[in-house]
Amino acid sequence: MKEYPKEPTGDLVIKTVAMPNNTNSNGDIFGGWVLSQMDLGGGIIAKTYSPSGRAVTVAIESMAFINPVKVGESVSCYAKVIKFGRSSMKIEIETWVYNYAARTHKIVTSGIFTYVAVDEHGKPVSIKNTEIQHDIK
Ligand SMILES: CC(C)(COP(=O)(O)OP(=O)(O)OC[C@H]1O[C@@H](n2cnc3c(N)ncnc32)[C@H](O)[C@@H]1OP(=O)(O)O)[C@@H](O)C(=O)NCCC(=O)NCCS
């Protein structure tokens, strides 16, 4: 079975609160909503490496949800680049929840998302010589 970290690793890219409108009919948060937060968070990193500022998600490796997300918990996504290709980059993204009442944090899932830097026509472009802006606000 996959090993999960005990503490978050990577840069904090998304921090939000799980709201009732993100629940399924059981009142639990949708896995798809969690995935979309992770995809947004990884995209924030990927765009910084794209010379055009554009990047698309091309693949998501299989993922498991090991803890649920409850309404009112804060949801944080952490991301780090683990491999650069010519135009692609693999970004490992973890999602953690913080429960305010219990004062505990738990990992929900982690996955590897692959993004490709593209030009204005949606064609892959090299990321080799991109000048990275590390001070994005
Ligand atoms: C991403 C996309 C531009 C790649 O186009 P392509 O013609 O396959 O380009 P290439 O074959 O030259 O591959 C480009 C890079 O993507 C990588 N790649 C392509 N398919 C991949 C896959 N399934 N998994 C991982 N990497 C992949 C290639 O390895 C290559 O990496 P490298 O440049 O670092 O060596 C194209 O597939 C696309 O537009 N897909 C849709 C993306 C999208 O809309 N995402 C949101 C969906 S809602």
The ligand as an SDF file (V2000), in Angstrom:
LIG
                    3D

 48 50  0  0  0  0  0  0  0  0999 V2000
   -1.3280   18.0660  -23.7650 C   0  0  0  0  0  0  0  0  0  0  0  0
   -1.3050   18.1060  -25.2910 C   0  0  0  0  0  0  0  0  0  0  0  0
   -1.0650   19.5500  -25.7530 C   0  0  0  0  0  0  0  0  0  0  0  0
   -0.1280   17.2360  -25.7320 C   0  0  0  0  0  0  0  0  0  0  0  0
   -0.1480   17.2250  -27.1200 O   0  0  0  0  0  0  0  0  0  0  0  0
    0.6160   16.0450  -27.9090 P   0  0  0  0  0  0  0  0  0  0  0  0
    0.3640   16.2470  -29.3520 O   0  0  0  0  0  0  0  0  0  0  0  0
    0.2940   14.7320  -27.2790 O   0  0  0  0  0  0  0  0  0  0  0  0
    2.0950   16.4340  -27.6360 O   0  0  0  0  0  0  0  0  0  0  0  0
    3.3790   15.5180  -27.5410 P   0  0  0  0  0  0  0  0  0  0  0  0
    3.1410   14.1200  -27.9980 O   0  0  0  0  0  0  0  0  0  0  0  0
    4.4680   16.3160  -28.2110 O   0  0  0  0  0  0  0  0  0  0  0  0
    3.6540   15.4700  -25.9530 O   0  0  0  0  0  0  0  0  0  0  0  0
    3.9890   16.6610  -25.2670 C   0  0  0  0  0  0  0  0  0  0  0  0
    4.4070   16.2630  -23.8790 C   0  0  0  0  0  0  0  0  0  0  0  0
    3.2830   15.7330  -23.2050 O   0  0  0  0  0  0  0  0  0  0  0  0
    3.6150   14.4680  -22.6300 C   0  0  0  0  0  0  0  0  0  0  0  0
    2.4270   13.6290  -22.6440 N   0  0  0  0  0  0  0  0  0  0  0  0
    1.5550   13.4730  -23.6520 C   0  0  0  0  0  0  0  0  0  0  0  0
    0.5850   12.6220  -23.2760 N   0  0  0  0  0  0  0  0  0  0  0  0
    0.8650   12.2470  -21.9940 C   0  0  0  0  0  0  0  0  0  0  0  0
    0.2550   11.3790  -21.0550 C   0  0  0  0  0  0  0  0  0  0  0  0
   -0.8760   10.7160  -21.3530 N   0  0  0  0  0  0  0  0  0  0  0  0
    0.8120   11.2310  -19.8470 N   0  0  0  0  0  0  0  0  0  0  0  0
    1.9330   11.9170  -19.5040 C   0  0  0  0  0  0  0  0  0  0  0  0
    2.5760   12.7560  -20.3600 N   0  0  0  0  0  0  0  0  0  0  0  0
    2.0450   12.9040  -21.5900 C   0  0  0  0  0  0  0  0  0  0  0  0
    4.6890   13.9110  -23.5690 C   0  0  0  0  0  0  0  0  0  0  0  0
    5.4640   12.9270  -22.9150 O   0  0  0  0  0  0  0  0  0  0  0  0
    5.4830   15.1660  -23.8570 C   0  0  0  0  0  0  0  0  0  0  0  0
    6.3500   15.4500  -22.7670 O   0  0  0  0  0  0  0  0  0  0  0  0
    7.8150   16.1290  -22.9950 P   0  0  0  0  0  0  0  0  0  0  0  0
    7.6430   17.2860  -23.9360 O   0  0  0  0  0  0  0  0  0  0  0  0
    8.2230   16.6050  -21.6200 O   0  0  0  0  0  0  0  0  0  0  0  0
    8.7090   15.0780  -23.5310 O   0  0  0  0  0  0  0  0  0  0  0  0
   -2.6290   17.5590  -25.9220 C   0  0  0  0  0  0  0  0  0  0  0  0
   -2.7290   16.1680  -25.6770 O   0  0  0  0  0  0  0  0  0  0  0  0
   -3.8480   18.2570  -25.3410 C   0  0  0  0  0  0  0  0  0  0  0  0
   -4.1560   19.3880  -25.7230 O   0  0  0  0  0  0  0  0  0  0  0  0
   -4.5810   17.5660  -24.4570 N   0  0  0  0  0  0  0  0  0  0  0  0
   -5.7310   18.1750  -23.8030 C   0  0  0  0  0  0  0  0  0  0  0  0
   -5.3060   18.9010  -22.5220 C   0  0  0  0  0  0  0  0  0  0  0  0
   -6.5010   19.4830  -21.8340 C   0  0  0  0  0  0  0  0  0  0  0  0
   -7.3480   20.1020  -22.4550 O   0  0  0  0  0  0  0  0  0  0  0  0
   -6.5780   19.2810  -20.5340 N   0  0  0  0  0  0  0  0  0  0  0  0
   -7.7400   19.6670  -19.7580 C   0  0  0  0  0  0  0  0  0  0  0  0
   -8.8180   18.6640  -19.9560 C   0  0  0  0  0  0  0  0  0  0  0  0
  -10.3850   19.2630  -19.4340 S   0  0  0  0  0  0  0  0  0  0  0  0
  1  2  1  0
  2  3  1  0
  2  4  1  0
  2 36  1  0
  4  5  1  0
  5  6  1  0
  6  7  2  0
  6  8  1  0
  6  9  1  0
  9 10  1  0
 10 11  2  0
 10 12  1  0
 10 13  1  0
 13 14  1  0
 14 15  1  0
 15 16  1  0
 15 30  1  0
 16 17  1  0
 17 18  1  0
 17 28  1  0
 18 19  1  0
 18 27  1  0
 19 20  2  0
 20 21  1  0
 21 22  1  0
 21 27  2  0
 22 23  1  0
 22 24  2  0
 24 25  1  0
 25 26  2  0
 26 27  1  0
 28 29  1  0
 28 30  1  0
 30 31  1  0
 31 32  1  0
 32 33  2  0
 32 34  1  0
 32 35  1  0
 36 37  1  0
 36 38  1  0
 38 39  2  0
 38 40  1  0
 40 41  1  0
 41 42  1  0
 42 43  1  0
 43 44  2  0
 43 45  1  0
 45 46  1  0
 46 47  1  0
 47 48  1  0
M  END
$$$$
